[in-house]
Amino acid sequence: MKLHYYPETDSLYVEFKPEPGAETIEVTRGLNVDVDAAGEVVGFDIDHASRRLDLGTLETTALPLHTIKAG
């Protein structure tokens, strides 16, 4: 899983799979889910992320992490 923040558009993309989405589904205004051809979630995009989320903190609970990268 990867988090991609784009400051020029203030959007946050949460990537679950490194595959291209076949379809984008708007869940609600500013929240879109990308799915692959099989209907599995590839990732989701959050518009106006800094207004909706605390982007200064990332916390995980009980994830079986093997690698942590910061970039």
C-alpha positions in Angstrom: 0.0 0.0 0.0 1.3 3.5 -0.9 0.1 6.9 -0.1 0.5 9.6 -2.7 -0.1 13.3 -1.9 -0.2 15.8 -4.7 0.1 19.3 -3.2 -0.7 21.1 -6.5 -4.2 19.6 -6.4 -4.4 18.9 -2.6 -5.4 15.3 -3.3 -4.4 12.1 -1.5 -4.3 8.8 -3.4 -4.3 5.6 -1.4 -2.9 2.8 -3.6 -3.7 -0.7 -2.6 -2.5 -2.5 -5.8 0.1 -1.2 -8.3 -2.4 -1.9 -11.2 -4.3 0.5 -13.3 -7.9 1.0 -12.5 -10.5 0.0 -15.1 -13.3 2.1 -13.7 -13.6 5.0 -11.2 -16.6 5.1 -9.0 -17.6 8.3 -7.2 -18.7 7.4 -3.7 -19.5 10.9 -2.7 -18.3 14.3 -3.9 -14.5 14.4 -3.6 -14.1 10.6 -2.9 -13.5 8.3 -5.8 -12.7 4.6 -5.8 -10.7 3.0 -8.6 -11.5 -0.7 -9.3 -9.8 -3.2 -11.7 -11.6 -5.2 -14.4 -12.6 -7.8 -11.7 -14.2 -5.1 -9.5 -11.5 -5.3 -6.9 -10.4 -2.0 -5.3 -7.1 -0.7 -6.6 -7.1 2.6 -4.7 -9.1 5.7 -3.8 -8.6 9.4 -4.3 -9.5 12.1 -1.8 -9.9 15.6 -3.1 -9.2 18.6 -0.8 -7.3 16.2 1.5 -5.7 18.8 3.8 -9.1 20.2 4.6 -10.6 16.7 5.3 -7.7 14.9 7.0 -4.8 15.4 9.4 -2.0 14.9 6.9 0.7 15.7 9.6 0.3 12.3 11.3 0.3 8.8 10.0 -0.6 6.1 12.6 -1.0 2.4 12.1 -2.4 -0.2 14.4 -1.6 -3.9 14.3 -0.5 -3.9 10.6 1.9 -6.7 9.8 4.5 -4.4 8.3 7.7 -5.7 6.9 9.0 -2.4 5.5 8.4 1.2 6.2 9.5 3.8 3.7 9.3 7.5 3.9 9.9 9.7 0.9 
